[in-house]
Amino acid sequence: MAILFQAGIAGLVTFVVWVLYDPLSAKSALKGGLVAVIPNFVFAYLAFRYIASEHVERVKALMLGGHTLKIILTVVLCALVLSQSSLAPGFFIAGFVITLLTQLTASFFFKH
């Protein structure tokens, strides 16, 4: 649910940038949001596939491996996007940071 919230925020940021600035800036903000969302989705998929009480060691290993993969994937995606010539770097970073910050605020919106 939190990853969908992040994706929604990335979409909202993209829309606001598109309305206030231009399509290139909006695409850059969207790319920043996706660079934040995709690794989080991969981590969540790997880390929470199994019920922890039934597969303790497997879940522990997948959490560690998933976190490592998340960091590597974030670096690779950032490098790929930042190597593109048609990019507004400021909007890319803004989209990335705003989307990442939604992780901190998600607990206020989704009480368990």
C-alpha positions as CSV (number, residue, x, y, z in Angstrom):
1,M,0.0,0.0,0.0
2,A,2.8,2.4,0.8
3,I,4.5,1.8,-2.6
4,L,1.2,2.7,-4.3
5,F,1.1,5.8,-2.2
6,Q,4.7,6.6,-3.4
7,A,3.7,6.0,-7.0
8,G,0.7,8.3,-6.5
9,I,2.8,11.1,-5.1
10,A,5.3,10.7,-8.0
11,G,2.4,11.0,-10.4
12,L,1.0,14.1,-8.5
13,V,4.5,15.7,-8.5
14,T,4.7,15.0,-12.3
15,F,1.3,16.6,-12.9
16,V,2.1,19.7,-10.9
17,V,5.5,20.2,-12.6
18,W,3.8,19.6,-16.0
19,V,1.2,22.3,-15.3
20,L,3.6,24.8,-13.8
21,Y,6.7,24.3,-16.0
22,D,7.1,22.2,-19.2
23,P,6.9,18.6,-20.4
24,L,10.6,18.0,-20.2
25,S,10.7,19.0,-16.5
26,A,7.6,16.8,-15.9
27,K,9.3,13.8,-17.5
28,S,12.4,14.4,-15.4
29,A,10.3,14.6,-12.2
30,L,8.5,11.3,-13.3
31,K,11.9,9.6,-13.9
32,G,13.0,10.7,-10.4
33,G,9.9,9.3,-8.9
34,L,10.2,6.0,-10.7
35,V,13.9,5.7,-9.7
36,A,12.6,5.9,-6.1
37,V,9.5,3.6,-6.5
38,I,11.0,0.7,-8.6
39,P,13.7,-0.3,-6.1
40,N,11.2,-0.1,-3.2
41,F,8.8,-2.3,-5.1
42,V,11.6,-4.9,-5.7
43,F,12.6,-4.8,-2.1
44,A,9.0,-5.2,-0.8
45,Y,8.5,-8.1,-3.2
46,L,11.6,-9.9,-2.1
47,A,11.3,-9.2,1.6
48,F,7.7,-9.9,2.2
49,R,7.0,-12.9,-0.1
50,Y,7.1,-15.3,2.9
51,I,5.4,-15.3,6.3
52,A,8.2,-14.5,8.7
53,S,7.0,-16.9,11.5
54,E,7.2,-19.9,9.1
55,H,10.4,-19.1,7.2
56,V,12.6,-17.1,9.6
57,E,16.0,-17.6,8.0
58,R,14.7,-17.3,4.5
59,V,13.0,-14.0,5.3
60,K,16.1,-12.7,7.0
61,A,18.2,-13.6,4.0
62,L,15.7,-12.1,1.6
63,M,15.5,-8.9,3.6
64,L,19.3,-8.5,3.5
65,G,19.6,-9.4,-0.1
66,G,16.6,-7.3,-1.0
67,H,18.1,-4.2,0.7
68,T,21.4,-4.7,-1.1
69,L,19.6,-5.1,-4.4
70,K,17.5,-2.0,-3.7
71,I,20.6,0.1,-3.2
72,I,22.3,-1.3,-6.3
73,L,19.2,-0.8,-8.4
74,T,18.8,2.8,-7.2
75,V,22.4,3.6,-8.1
76,V,22.1,1.9,-11.6
77,L,18.8,3.6,-12.4
78,C,20.2,7.0,-11.3
79,A,23.2,6.5,-13.5
80,L,21.1,5.5,-16.5
81,V,18.7,8.5,-16.1
82,L,21.4,11.0,-15.4
83,S,23.4,9.9,-18.5
84,Q,20.5,11.0,-20.7
85,S,20.9,14.3,-22.6
86,S,17.3,15.3,-22.4
87,L,16.9,15.7,-18.7
88,A,16.2,18.5,-16.3
89,P,18.5,17.4,-13.4
90,G,16.9,19.6,-10.8
91,F,13.4,18.3,-11.4
92,F,14.8,14.7,-11.5
93,I,16.3,15.2,-8.0
94,A,13.2,16.9,-6.8
95,G,10.9,14.1,-8.0
96,F,13.3,11.5,-6.4
97,V,13.6,13.2,-3.1
98,I,9.9,14.0,-2.7
99,T,9.0,10.5,-3.6
100,L,11.5,9.1,-1.1
101,L,10.2,11.4,1.6
102,T,6.8,9.9,1.3
103,Q,8.2,6.8,3.0
104,L,8.6,8.9,6.2
105,T,5.0,10.2,6.0
106,A,3.3,7.0,4.9
107,S,3.0,5.9,8.5
108,F,0.8,8.9,9.2
109,F,-1.6,7.9,6.4
110,F,-1.6,4.2,6.9
111,K,-2.0,3.2,10.5
112,H,-1.9,-0.5,11.1
